[in-house]
Amino acid sequence: MPKKIESAPSATPESSEKTELRFPDDPNQWNEEQLEADPSLRFHVNPDDFPIFSQQGDIERKLNINEILGMHVGSTADTIAVLSGDDEKYPKADEVIYLDKSARPVSWMVGLFWNDFTNEKRPHPSYLAIDRREWFKRTGTDIDGNEYVDGHMATFSDFKKENVTDRDIAAIRALYIPGGIETEDIDEIMNTPTGLEGKNITIIDEVKRSGSTAAIAQYLVSRAIPEAASVNVYTYWDQGFKILDNGEHQMRGAPVWYSHSSAAGRGIGDVNEAFFQQRHEKFQTPKTRAQAFGAIVLGQYIDLGNEANGSNPSRHLAEEMRKMHDEYIAGHILPKAPAMEHEGIQEIWMKRCESLGIKFIPAKDAYNDPRSYISVSAKVTHPDGK
C-alpha cells in the first residue's frame, strides 16, 4: 500500500523583511501566498551545504544543486520501489546485496528515505565486492585499461564462466551461512543452509556501463545460493548515454562518489584477502573463518575516523545525505519523476508534489501555468526557465 504523504510544514515567515537569507534563493524569504502562486520558489537549497554533491557532473551540461538532489532522491525512490515490490517487474526483496564499493552509499540513501516511500519492511542488506575487471582477469579474460577485449567493450558474453571454481562459489555462500563456518570443506559448505531458501535476492549496482558487473554478480550469487527463489539485478543511477562519433556509448554521468581512481569516500576499502586471514588468526570464530574463506568478495574494513589521512570523505558524504533528507522533508527538493511502471511510487510522488502546491494538468496547458509540474520542473532544472 502506498505510504500516506502529509503536507510539508511551511517554515515561511509572514514578512520577508524578518528573514535573514542564508543564500540568494532561500525559499524561506517567500510568504505562503507567493509560494502558492509559484511553487518553484520552494525548491532551492544552499549549495554551500552540499560541496560534494555539487560536483555531480554531466558530460554535456552543467547541473545545478537543486536538479542534482532531485535526481538522487528520484533514483532512490525508484530503487525503493524495486526492493519493496512496488515495481511489478521485480519481486519484493528479502535480501538486498549492494556491490562494493560504489553501491554502498546507495544503501545509505535507501536507509534514509525508505520510510518516505513505502510502508513495507526494509530487506536485510549485505555487501559483496564484485568488480567486473577483477573477475574478468580472475577467469582468464585479458582486458585493457578501457575494459576492451578483442576490439570491443568486454561484456558478460566474454566472461569465462567455466573458469569460476567450486571454491569461488563456496566462498560466496560461506558468507551467508548464519553464524559462519566450522570447516572449509566445499561440499559441506554447499550443503549448509543459508536461510535464503525460497527467498528473493536483489543485487544493486550503482551504474550500468556494459551491464557486465551486475550480470557477473547475478551469475555468482545464483550459483552460490541456488535455493533462492530468484536473484535479480537493478541499477541505481542512469543519466543516459551519449553516442560518440565512433559509435561507442559513453555514460553521461555517474554518482558523485563513483571513482576508479580512489578507494576513499565510500566507507569500505578494496578486496584484501590477507586482511581477513590475519583477522581470523587473531579472532578465531566461525564468523571470521567464513570471512577469511570468502575474502575474495569482501572489501577491507577501514577506520572511518581517519579515512584518507583524516579528511573523512565517507563521513562527509553521509552527512550531506542526511542534509538532503532534511531538505526533502522540509519540502525544498523536487524529485525527478519516477519510472512510470512504479505505480505506487508514482502515486506517492504525485501526492508529494500536490502537497507542495504543484498541479498536474494536460501538457497543452502546462507551459502556461506556473503551478504545473512541467513549469516548476523547468525552473528548478534551469533557473532561467528554459
PLY file of the C-alpha trace (Angstrom):
ply
format ascii 1.0
element vertex 386
property float x
property float y
property float z
element edge 385
property int vertex1
property int vertex2
end_header
0.00 0.00 0.00
1.44 3.42 -0.91
2.62 5.46 2.03
0.40 8.35 3.08
2.02 11.68 2.33
1.43 14.58 4.65
1.82 18.15 3.50
5.22 19.55 4.34
5.05 22.16 7.10
5.59 25.69 5.94
8.51 27.49 7.53
7.74 30.65 5.61
7.71 33.89 7.63
4.85 36.34 7.34
7.18 39.01 6.06
10.34 38.57 4.06
11.75 41.62 5.88
12.09 39.49 9.01
14.11 36.83 7.22
17.89 36.73 7.14
18.69 34.95 3.89
21.18 32.09 4.05
21.66 32.23 0.25
20.07 34.24 -2.58
17.40 31.67 -3.47
16.49 30.79 0.13
12.83 29.64 -0.08
12.19 30.98 3.43
12.15 34.52 2.05
8.76 33.93 0.38
5.39 34.04 2.07
2.78 31.35 1.53
0.83 33.41 -0.99
3.93 33.80 -3.15
4.70 30.09 -2.91
1.15 29.21 -3.89
1.49 31.43 -6.98
4.87 29.98 -7.97
5.75 26.66 -6.25
9.15 26.58 -7.98
10.32 29.08 -5.36
10.17 26.28 -2.76
12.68 24.00 -4.42
16.04 25.55 -3.65
18.80 24.51 -1.27
22.02 26.18 -0.24
24.84 24.91 -2.50
27.30 25.59 0.33
25.61 22.80 2.31
26.44 20.27 -0.42
30.08 20.68 -1.52
30.32 17.00 -2.52
27.02 16.65 -4.36
27.59 20.00 -6.09
30.37 18.25 -8.03
27.89 15.91 -9.74
28.57 16.20 -13.44
27.10 15.66 -16.87
29.32 15.40 -19.93
27.22 17.91 -21.90
25.87 20.49 -19.48
26.28 21.92 -16.01
23.85 20.68 -13.36
22.63 22.90 -10.51
22.39 21.56 -6.98
18.58 21.57 -6.98
18.48 19.32 -10.03
21.25 17.09 -8.68
19.47 16.41 -5.39
16.19 15.84 -7.21
17.87 13.24 -9.39
19.31 11.42 -6.39
16.03 11.43 -4.45
14.24 10.19 -7.56
16.76 7.41 -8.15
16.46 6.40 -4.51
12.66 6.30 -4.77
12.92 4.08 -7.85
15.32 1.75 -6.04
12.97 1.53 -3.07
10.11 0.71 -5.46
12.11 -2.23 -6.77
13.11 -3.53 -3.33
9.64 -3.09 -1.79
7.91 -4.93 -4.63
6.08 -1.84 -5.82
7.61 -2.30 -9.27
5.75 -5.31 -10.65
8.76 -6.31 -12.76
10.62 -7.26 -9.58
9.57 -9.48 -6.70
9.75 -7.96 -3.23
13.30 -8.44 -1.98
14.04 -10.47 1.14
17.78 -9.82 0.86
19.47 -6.93 -0.93
23.12 -7.19 -1.91
24.89 -3.89 -2.59
28.01 -4.22 -4.70
31.03 -2.65 -3.05
32.45 -0.15 -3.25
30.25 2.27 -5.11
26.84 0.81 -4.29
27.47 1.02 -0.54
26.46 4.71 -0.44
23.27 3.68 -2.26
22.41 1.63 0.82
22.80 4.78 2.94
20.36 6.64 0.69
17.87 3.77 0.74
18.05 3.62 4.53
17.45 7.35 4.90
14.49 7.54 2.52
12.90 4.10 2.96
10.03 5.18 5.21
9.27 8.16 2.98
8.35 5.95 0.04
6.95 2.71 1.42
5.33 1.06 4.41
6.96 -2.28 3.59
9.68 -3.80 5.76
13.16 -2.99 4.56
15.02 -6.07 3.27
18.15 -7.24 5.03
21.24 -5.62 3.44
24.60 -7.22 2.75
27.63 -6.28 0.67
29.79 -8.10 -1.86
32.84 -6.63 -3.59
32.36 -7.99 -7.11
34.26 -5.97 -9.69
33.97 -6.86 -13.37
37.63 -6.07 -14.10
38.89 -8.34 -11.34
36.56 -11.19 -12.29
37.40 -10.95 -15.98
41.07 -11.29 -15.05
40.35 -13.97 -12.45
38.69 -16.13 -15.07
41.29 -15.56 -17.78
39.85 -12.74 -19.89
42.54 -10.17 -20.61
41.02 -6.68 -20.81
42.87 -3.46 -21.48
42.72 -0.25 -19.45
39.49 0.77 -21.18
37.95 -2.64 -20.41
38.12 -3.72 -24.04
38.80 -7.23 -25.30
39.38 -8.15 -28.95
38.39 -4.66 -30.08
35.11 -4.35 -28.18
33.99 -3.43 -24.69
34.01 -6.53 -22.52
30.51 -7.83 -21.74
29.13 -10.80 -19.87
29.36 -12.87 -23.05
33.16 -12.57 -22.72
33.08 -13.84 -19.14
34.58 -17.33 -18.96
32.09 -18.92 -16.57
33.80 -22.28 -16.97
36.82 -20.89 -15.14
34.87 -20.00 -12.00
35.92 -22.63 -9.47
33.79 -24.52 -6.98
35.82 -22.84 -4.26
34.93 -19.41 -5.64
31.25 -20.27 -5.37
31.58 -21.81 -1.89
33.48 -18.71 -0.74
30.46 -16.54 -1.53
28.00 -18.98 0.04
30.04 -19.19 3.24
29.33 -15.51 3.89
25.57 -16.21 4.02
25.68 -19.17 6.39
24.32 -17.92 9.74
26.99 -17.98 12.42
29.81 -18.71 9.99
31.55 -21.98 9.10
33.35 -24.64 11.13
35.10 -26.16 8.12
36.38 -25.08 4.72
35.14 -28.26 3.07
33.44 -27.11 -0.14
30.81 -29.85 -0.22
29.82 -29.24 3.40
29.54 -25.50 2.82
27.38 -26.01 -0.27
25.07 -28.30 1.72
24.72 -25.99 4.72
21.52 -23.89 4.75
21.82 -20.11 4.38
18.33 -19.10 5.44
17.73 -17.71 1.94
15.97 -20.82 0.71
12.88 -19.74 -1.25
13.78 -16.06 -0.77
14.12 -13.28 -3.33
17.54 -11.67 -3.63
18.09 -8.34 -5.38
21.57 -7.15 -6.31
22.07 -3.37 -6.54
24.82 -1.91 -8.70
25.42 1.84 -8.79
25.80 2.39 -12.56
25.44 0.40 -15.75
28.05 0.67 -18.47
28.03 -2.68 -20.25
25.95 -4.46 -17.61
28.72 -6.99 -17.09
29.27 -6.29 -13.38
25.64 -6.94 -12.46
25.48 -9.97 -14.75
28.63 -11.49 -13.25
27.31 -10.86 -9.74
23.96 -12.40 -10.63
25.68 -15.48 -12.03
27.93 -15.93 -9.00
25.17 -15.42 -6.42
22.77 -17.70 -8.32
25.33 -20.49 -8.18
26.29 -19.80 -4.57
22.67 -19.80 -3.35
20.78 -21.97 -5.86
17.95 -22.48 -3.36
16.89 -18.84 -3.66
13.54 -18.24 -5.34
15.10 -15.55 -7.55
18.24 -13.47 -7.98
17.54 -10.12 -9.61
19.67 -7.11 -10.52
18.92 -3.40 -10.58
20.99 -0.28 -11.31
20.61 2.79 -9.10
21.83 5.53 -11.41
21.02 6.18 -15.05
21.84 9.58 -16.54
21.68 8.11 -20.01
24.36 7.79 -22.66
25.94 9.93 -25.33
26.76 8.22 -28.62
30.28 9.16 -29.71
31.48 9.53 -33.30
32.92 6.01 -33.21
29.55 4.60 -32.18
30.59 3.92 -28.58
28.11 4.72 -25.81
29.56 6.98 -23.12
27.79 7.42 -19.79
26.57 10.98 -19.34
27.46 10.82 -15.68
27.80 8.67 -12.57
27.02 9.22 -8.89
29.37 11.79 -7.45
31.00 9.20 -5.19
31.79 6.83 -8.10
35.52 6.64 -8.78
38.04 4.25 -10.29
40.95 6.35 -9.07
40.35 6.35 -5.31
39.17 3.80 -2.77
38.18 6.54 -0.35
34.78 8.11 0.17
32.52 5.07 0.13
33.02 3.63 3.58
34.92 0.48 2.59
38.30 -0.49 1.23
39.46 -2.72 -1.61
39.40 -6.51 -1.56
42.21 -7.65 0.75
42.34 -11.38 1.46
45.35 -11.03 3.77
43.42 -8.61 6.00
40.64 -11.14 6.68
43.08 -14.04 7.09
45.02 -12.09 9.73
41.75 -11.09 11.38
40.71 -14.74 11.63
44.07 -15.70 13.08
43.56 -13.07 15.77
39.87 -13.76 16.41
39.26 -17.43 15.63
35.50 -17.74 15.34
33.23 -19.41 12.76
32.27 -15.93 11.54
35.84 -14.75 10.93
36.59 -18.13 9.32
33.76 -17.53 6.85
35.07 -14.03 6.14
38.61 -15.29 5.58
37.29 -18.04 3.28
35.05 -15.57 1.41
37.52 -12.70 1.32
37.67 -12.75 -2.50
34.42 -10.73 -2.41
34.90 -8.63 0.73
36.18 -5.08 0.97
38.63 -4.37 3.77
37.18 -2.63 6.80
38.57 0.87 7.26
38.78 3.42 10.04
36.19 5.99 9.01
37.52 8.38 11.64
40.88 8.52 9.88
39.94 7.82 6.27
42.11 9.40 3.60
44.59 10.84 6.09
41.90 12.31 8.29
39.82 14.01 5.60
36.95 11.57 6.34
35.24 11.72 2.91
32.75 8.93 3.70
31.54 10.71 6.82
31.16 13.97 4.91
29.21 12.21 2.17
26.89 10.60 4.73
26.36 13.96 6.40
25.35 15.55 3.09
22.92 12.70 2.55
21.34 13.42 5.92
21.07 17.10 4.96
19.47 16.04 1.71
16.83 14.08 3.59
16.19 17.05 5.89
15.71 19.33 2.89
13.37 16.81 1.29
11.22 16.63 4.43
11.19 20.44 4.55
9.78 20.47 1.01
12.83 22.01 -0.65
13.69 19.19 -3.08
11.65 18.29 -6.15
12.39 14.64 -7.01
12.57 13.75 -10.67
9.52 11.89 -11.93
9.85 8.18 -11.13
9.74 5.49 -13.79
6.16 5.11 -14.98
5.96 1.40 -14.19
6.44 2.16 -10.49
2.74 2.79 -9.94
2.83 3.04 -6.15
5.87 5.29 -6.14
4.26 7.34 -8.91
1.23 7.94 -6.68
3.42 8.89 -3.71
5.42 11.28 -5.88
2.30 12.96 -7.27
0.75 13.38 -3.82
4.01 14.83 -2.54
4.10 17.36 -5.38
0.45 18.29 -4.89
1.03 18.85 -1.17
3.63 21.45 -2.15
1.33 23.34 -4.50
2.16 21.66 -7.81
-0.61 20.79 -10.26
-0.78 18.02 -12.83
-2.64 19.27 -15.89
-2.71 18.41 -19.61
0.57 19.15 -21.33
-1.05 21.57 -23.78
-1.89 23.88 -20.87
1.04 23.11 -18.58
3.59 25.53 -20.03
1.27 28.48 -19.41
0.64 27.65 -15.76
3.45 28.38 -13.25
1.95 25.80 -10.88
2.15 22.89 -13.34
4.77 20.22 -12.79
6.28 20.94 -16.20
6.73 24.63 -15.41
8.07 24.04 -11.90
10.46 21.34 -13.06
11.82 23.53 -15.85
12.52 26.40 -13.45
14.20 24.13 -10.92
16.30 22.35 -13.53
17.14 25.54 -15.43
16.75 28.66 -13.24
16.06 30.76 -16.33
13.04 28.54 -17.04
14.36 27.21 -20.36
0 1
1 2
2 3
3 4
4 5
5 6
6 7
7 8
8 9
9 10
10 11
11 12
12 13
13 14
14 15
15 16
16 17
17 18
18 19
19 20
20 21
21 22
22 23
23 24
24 25
25 26
26 27
27 28
28 29
29 30
30 31
31 32
32 33
33 34
34 35
35 36
36 37
37 38
38 39
39 40
40 41
41 42
42 43
43 44
44 45
45 46
46 47
47 48
48 49
49 50
50 51
51 52
52 53
53 54
54 55
55 56
56 57
57 58
58 59
59 60
60 61
61 62
62 63
63 64
64 65
65 66
66 67
67 68
68 69
69 70
70 71
71 72
72 73
73 74
74 75
75 76
76 77
77 78
78 79
79 80
80 81
81 82
82 83
83 84
84 85
85 86
86 87
87 88
88 89
89 90
90 91
91 92
92 93
93 94
94 95
95 96
96 97
97 98
98 99
99 100
100 101
101 102
102 103
103 104
104 105
105 106
106 107
107 108
108 109
109 110
110 111
111 112
112 113
113 114
114 115
115 116
116 117
117 118
118 119
119 120
120 121
121 122
122 123
123 124
124 125
125 126
126 127
127 128
128 129
129 130
130 131
131 132
132 133
133 134
134 135
135 136
136 137
137 138
138 139
139 140
140 141
141 142
142 143
143 144
144 145
145 146
146 147
147 148
148 149
149 150
150 151
151 152
152 153
153 154
154 155
155 156
156 157
157 158
158 159
159 160
160 161
161 162
162 163
163 164
164 165
165 166
166 167
167 168
168 169
169 170
170 171
171 172
172 173
173 174
174 175
175 176
176 177
177 178
178 179
179 180
180 181
181 182
182 183
183 184
184 185
185 186
186 187
187 188
188 189
189 190
190 191
191 192
192 193
193 194
194 195
195 196
196 197
197 198
198 199
199 200
200 201
201 202
202 203
203 204
204 205
205 206
206 207
207 208
208 209
209 210
210 211
211 212
212 213
213 214
214 215
215 216
216 217
217 218
218 219
219 220
220 221
221 222
222 223
223 224
224 225
225 226
226 227
227 228
228 229
229 230
230 231
231 232
232 233
233 234
234 235
235 236
236 237
237 238
238 239
239 240
240 241
241 242
242 243
243 244
244 245
245 246
246 247
247 248
248 249
249 250
250 251
251 252
252 253
253 254
254 255
255 256
256 257
257 258
258 259
259 260
260 261
261 262
262 263
263 264
264 265
265 266
266 267
267 268
268 269
269 270
270 271
271 272
272 273
273 274
274 275
275 276
276 277
277 278
278 279
279 280
280 281
281 282
282 283
283 284
284 285
285 286
286 287
287 288
288 289
289 290
290 291
291 292
292 293
293 294
294 295
295 296
296 297
297 298
298 299
299 300
300 301
301 302
302 303
303 304
304 305
305 306
306 307
307 308
308 309
309 310
310 311
311 312
312 313
313 314
314 315
315 316
316 317
317 318
318 319
319 320
320 321
321 322
322 323
323 324
324 325
325 326
326 327
327 328
328 329
329 330
330 331
331 332
332 333
333 334
334 335
335 336
336 337
337 338
338 339
339 340
340 341
341 342
342 343
343 344
344 345
345 346
346 347
347 348
348 349
349 350
350 351
351 352
352 353
353 354
354 355
355 356
356 357
357 358
358 359
359 360
360 361
361 362
362 363
363 364
364 365
365 366
366 367
367 368
368 369
369 370
370 371
371 372
372 373
373 374
374 375
375 376
376 377
377 378
378 379
379 380
380 381
381 382
382 383
383 384
384 385
